[in-house]
Amino acid sequence: MSAPHARTEHALAKVPEVTLGFWLIKIAATTLGETGGDAVSMSMNLGYPVGTGIFAATFLAAVIAQARAKGFHPSLYWRTIIATARVGTTPADFADRSLGIGYIQRRPCCWPSC
C-alpha cells in the first residue's frame, strides 16, 4: 500500500459513517456548542474575551487529542465537534455584539427597486 493511500485510510478511520444518526447528533452537538458559548459568556457573566480564551484552549486540546488518536473514538470526535462550534460562535458574537463589526447592515429592500 502506498504512503498517501495509507494516510487517507488512517484519516478516514477517525470519522463516523455519515448516516441520519450522524446528522442528528451533529445538529445536537452544534446547538450544544452554541448554547455553551452563550452560557459561559453571558449567563456566567465572564464576557466574550474570557469565553473565547476558554473555548480556544478546549478546542486546541480536543484537536490535538483527535490528531493523536489511533482510531475512531466517538466521544473524542464529538467533543472536538462541540469545541469547534463553541470556538467559532463566541468570537463571532464578541465581534458583533461588543465590537460592532460583525454583520453588514443592509437597508430594507423594496422590490422591484432592489
Secondary structure, DSSP 8 states (H G I E B T S, - for coil): --HHHHHHHHHHTTS---SHHHHHHHHHHHHHHHHHHHIIIIIT---HHHHHHHHHHHHHHHHHHHHH-SS--HHHHHHHHHHHHHHHHHHHHIIIIISS-SS-------TT--
